[in-house]
Amino acid sequence: MKITFLGTGTSQGVPVIGSSHPVCLSKDPKDKRLRVSVLISWDNYNYVIDCGPDFRQQMLTHHVSKLDGILFTHEHADHTAGIDDIRPFFFRQGDIPIYAHKRVVDSLKIRFDYIFADNNRYPGAPAVAIHLVENDFPFKIGGELVTPINAQHNRLQVFGYRIKDFTYMTDVKTVDEAEIKKIKGTEILVINALREEPHHSHFNLSEALAFIEKVKPKKSYLTHISHLLGFHEEVEKKLPKDVHLAFDNLQITV
């Protein structure tokens, strides 16, 4: 199973528009971060977790010509705003499967009502096949079992996902012990680490490292990173063994 980090940035991306922060002015490609998403590929299947505003660019960069489905973590714009750009996949394949909490689907129906219209669809609008995700109810995609991991993004429920020995979680602030048990034994953990200073709805770096220590995966990658965390090269040098900063276009194999 191949994991491609399509984007590893926070909601504004890095660089932030108009910012003169040193990280935003960095020439290092690893300090350029699109909105957070991963592509998961095995056999002839391609699934993405989240499709934010940079989805079109990410699909073009990685020459993705087939999309078997989208797993949504939650409804915030940096995780969903690219859904209109499933149109080329829809034209070739038909309805694109999406997997999400009912609340997320309800939000998408309001914001992208033309995608979910039952009647009087205008030509060119994409369509989706809805699969509702519920906690404690694993489901299959491409023949592989997916285990939803329930977490809190401040007061908002979010889903992480475990597929085989890979677990992906973002926009997490708290995770109950019962959910942590679902993650233990995973080989690869991806978890958000926004910055060093505390944040009301995201793990900061120390919280992410403490979570990794509790889960004890073989290897961990930090994502959903803001410019305030610092330069990629400098932060990477300070991380514990087998913990790394993810960066856009990084590919790993599980």
C-alpha positions as CSV (number, residue, x, y, z in Angstrom):
1,M,0.0,0.0,0.0
2,K,1.5,3.3,-1.1
3,I,0.7,6.6,0.8
4,T,1.3,9.9,-1.0
5,F,1.1,13.1,1.0
6,L,-0.8,15.4,-1.3
7,G,-0.8,18.3,1.2
8,T,0.6,18.7,4.7
9,G,-0.4,22.3,5.5
10,T,-3.0,23.9,7.8
11,S,-6.1,25.7,6.6
12,Q,-4.3,28.6,5.1
13,G,-1.5,26.6,3.6
14,V,2.2,27.6,3.7
15,P,3.1,30.2,2.6
16,V,0.2,32.2,4.0
17,I,-1.1,34.8,1.6
18,G,0.7,38.1,2.2
19,S,2.8,36.8,5.1
20,S,6.4,38.0,5.6
21,H,7.1,35.3,8.2
22,P,10.5,33.7,7.5
23,V,9.0,30.2,6.9
24,C,6.6,31.7,4.4
25,L,9.5,33.2,2.6
26,S,11.6,30.0,2.7
27,K,13.0,28.6,-0.6
28,D,13.0,25.0,0.7
29,P,10.3,23.1,-1.2
30,K,9.5,21.2,2.0
31,D,8.3,24.4,3.5
32,K,5.6,24.8,0.8
33,R,2.5,23.1,2.1
34,L,-0.8,22.6,0.3
35,R,-4.0,21.9,2.3
36,V,-3.9,18.5,4.0
37,S,-4.8,15.3,2.2
38,V,-3.3,11.9,1.4
39,L,-3.7,9.5,-1.5
40,I,-3.8,5.8,-0.6
41,S,-3.1,3.3,-3.4
42,W,-3.1,-0.5,-3.6
43,D,-3.6,-2.9,-6.4
44,N,-5.6,-0.8,-8.9
45,Y,-7.4,1.3,-6.2
46,N,-6.9,5.0,-5.4
47,Y,-8.6,6.6,-2.4
48,V,-8.1,10.0,-0.9
49,I,-8.7,11.2,2.6
50,D,-10.2,14.7,2.3
51,C,-10.3,16.9,-0.8
52,G,-9.5,20.5,0.1
53,P,-9.1,23.6,-2.1
54,D,-5.9,22.3,-3.6
55,F,-7.4,19.0,-4.8
56,R,-7.2,19.8,-8.5
57,Q,-3.6,20.8,-8.3
58,Q,-2.8,17.7,-6.3
59,M,-4.5,15.3,-8.7
60,L,-2.6,16.9,-11.6
61,T,0.8,16.8,-9.8
62,H,0.5,13.1,-9.2
63,H,-1.2,12.2,-12.5
64,V,-4.2,10.5,-10.9
65,S,-6.5,9.3,-13.6
66,K,-8.8,7.1,-11.5
67,L,-10.4,7.8,-8.1
68,D,-12.3,5.1,-6.3
69,G,-13.6,7.2,-3.4
70,I,-13.1,10.0,-0.9
71,L,-13.0,9.5,2.9
72,F,-13.9,12.7,4.8
73,T,-12.6,13.4,8.2
74,H,-14.9,16.4,8.8
75,E,-16.7,19.2,7.0
76,H,-14.3,22.2,7.3
77,A,-13.5,23.9,4.1
78,D,-9.8,23.0,4.0
79,H,-10.9,19.3,3.9
80,T,-13.9,19.5,1.6
81,A,-13.8,22.6,-0.7
82,G,-12.3,20.7,-3.7
83,I,-15.2,18.4,-4.1
84,D,-16.4,20.1,-7.3
85,D,-13.1,19.0,-9.0
86,I,-14.2,15.4,-8.9
87,R,-16.0,16.2,-12.2
88,P,-13.3,14.7,-14.5
89,F,-13.4,11.4,-12.5
90,F,-17.2,11.5,-12.6
91,F,-17.3,11.9,-16.4
92,R,-15.1,8.9,-16.8
93,Q,-16.4,6.7,-14.0
94,G,-19.9,7.7,-12.9
95,D,-20.9,8.6,-9.4
96,I,-17.9,8.9,-7.1
97,P,-18.2,7.1,-3.7
98,I,-17.8,9.3,-0.6
99,Y,-17.5,8.1,3.0
100,A,-18.4,10.5,5.8
101,H,-20.3,11.1,9.0
102,K,-24.0,12.0,8.3
103,R,-23.3,15.5,9.7
104,V,-20.6,16.0,7.1
105,V,-22.9,14.8,4.3
106,D,-25.6,17.2,5.5
107,S,-23.1,20.1,5.4
108,L,-22.0,19.2,1.9
109,K,-25.6,19.0,0.7
110,I,-26.1,22.7,1.8
111,R,-22.8,24.0,0.4
112,F,-22.7,21.9,-2.8
113,D,-26.4,21.3,-3.3
114,Y,-26.1,20.9,-7.1
115,I,-23.9,17.8,-6.6
116,F,-26.5,16.1,-4.4
117,A,-29.6,17.2,-6.4
118,D,-32.0,14.3,-7.2
119,N,-33.8,16.1,-10.0
120,N,-33.1,18.7,-12.6
121,R,-29.4,18.2,-12.5
122,Y,-27.6,20.7,-14.8
123,P,-25.2,19.2,-17.4
124,G,-21.7,19.1,-16.1
125,A,-22.5,18.6,-12.4
126,P,-20.8,15.7,-10.7
127,A,-22.6,13.2,-8.6
128,V,-21.6,11.0,-5.6
129,A,-22.6,7.7,-4.0
130,I,-23.0,8.4,-0.3
131,H,-21.7,5.9,2.3
132,L,-22.4,7.0,5.9
133,V,-19.6,6.3,8.4
134,E,-20.5,5.5,12.0
135,N,-18.1,5.0,14.8
136,D,-17.6,1.3,15.8
137,F,-18.8,0.2,12.4
138,P,-15.8,-0.7,10.2
139,F,-16.5,-0.9,6.4
140,K,-14.6,-2.1,3.4
141,I,-13.1,-0.2,0.4
142,G,-11.3,-2.0,-2.3
143,G,-11.4,-5.2,-0.4
144,E,-9.7,-3.7,2.7
145,L,-11.2,-3.1,6.1
146,V,-11.4,0.5,7.3
147,T,-11.8,1.2,11.0
148,P,-13.1,4.7,11.9
149,I,-11.3,6.4,14.8
150,N,-13.5,8.9,16.7
151,A,-11.8,12.0,17.9
152,Q,-12.6,15.6,18.9
153,H,-11.5,18.8,17.1
154,N,-12.3,21.0,20.1
155,R,-16.1,20.4,20.3
156,L,-16.4,19.0,16.7
157,Q,-16.4,15.3,16.1
158,V,-13.9,14.1,13.5
159,F,-13.0,10.7,12.1
160,G,-9.5,9.3,11.6
161,Y,-9.2,6.1,9.6
162,R,-7.1,2.9,10.0
163,I,-6.5,0.7,6.9
164,K,-4.5,-2.3,7.6
165,D,-1.4,-1.1,9.5
166,F,-1.8,2.6,8.5
167,T,-3.7,5.1,10.6
168,Y,-4.4,8.7,9.5
169,M,-5.7,11.3,11.9
170,T,-5.9,15.1,11.5
171,D,-7.4,18.1,13.2
172,V,-7.4,16.2,16.5
173,K,-7.3,17.7,20.0
174,T,-8.6,14.8,22.2
175,V,-8.9,11.0,21.7
176,D,-10.6,8.7,24.2
177,E,-8.8,5.7,25.4
178,A,-11.4,3.3,23.7
179,E,-10.4,4.9,20.4
180,I,-6.7,4.7,21.1
181,K,-7.1,0.9,21.5
182,K,-8.2,0.8,17.8
183,I,-4.9,2.4,16.7
184,K,-2.5,0.4,18.8
185,G,-0.5,-2.1,16.7
186,T,-0.5,0.2,13.7
187,E,2.9,0.4,11.9
188,I,2.5,3.9,10.5
189,L,0.6,6.8,12.3
190,V,0.0,10.1,10.7
191,I,-1.1,12.8,13.2
192,N,-1.5,16.5,13.2
193,A,1.0,18.9,14.9
194,L,0.0,22.5,14.2
195,R,2.8,24.4,16.0
196,E,4.7,24.6,19.3
197,E,2.3,26.8,21.1
198,P,-1.0,25.3,22.5
199,H,-4.1,25.6,20.3
200,H,-7.7,25.2,21.3
201,S,-8.6,22.6,18.6
202,H,-5.4,21.0,17.4
203,F,-2.5,19.1,18.9
204,N,0.6,21.2,19.2
205,L,3.9,19.5,18.8
206,S,4.3,18.3,22.4
207,E,0.7,16.9,22.4
208,A,1.3,15.1,19.2
209,L,4.6,13.6,20.5
210,A,2.8,12.5,23.7
211,F,0.1,10.8,21.6
212,I,2.7,9.0,19.5
213,E,4.4,7.8,22.7
214,K,1.0,6.4,23.9
215,V,0.2,4.6,20.6
216,K,3.8,3.4,20.0
217,P,3.7,2.9,16.2
218,K,6.8,1.8,14.4
219,K,7.0,5.1,12.6
220,S,5.1,8.4,12.7
221,Y,4.6,11.4,10.4
222,L,3.4,14.8,11.5
223,T,1.0,16.7,9.3
224,H,-1.5,19.7,9.2
225,I,1.5,21.9,9.9
226,S,1.5,25.7,10.1
227,H,4.4,28.1,9.3
228,L,4.6,28.7,13.1
229,L,6.1,25.3,13.7
230,G,9.3,26.4,12.0
231,F,11.5,25.5,9.1
232,H,11.1,21.8,8.0
233,E,14.8,21.1,8.2
234,E,15.3,22.5,11.7
235,V,12.2,20.9,13.2
236,E,13.1,17.5,11.6
237,K,16.4,17.5,13.4
238,K,14.8,17.9,16.8
239,L,12.2,15.1,16.5
240,P,12.6,11.7,18.3
241,K,13.7,8.6,16.4
242,D,11.1,7.3,13.9
243,V,9.1,10.5,14.1
244,H,9.2,12.7,11.0
245,L,7.7,15.8,9.5
246,A,5.6,14.9,6.5
247,F,6.0,17.1,3.5
248,D,4.1,17.5,0.3
249,N,4.7,14.8,-2.3
250,L,6.3,12.5,0.2
251,Q,5.6,8.8,-0.6
252,I,5.9,5.9,1.8
253,T,5.0,2.2,1.5
254,V,3.1,0.3,4.2
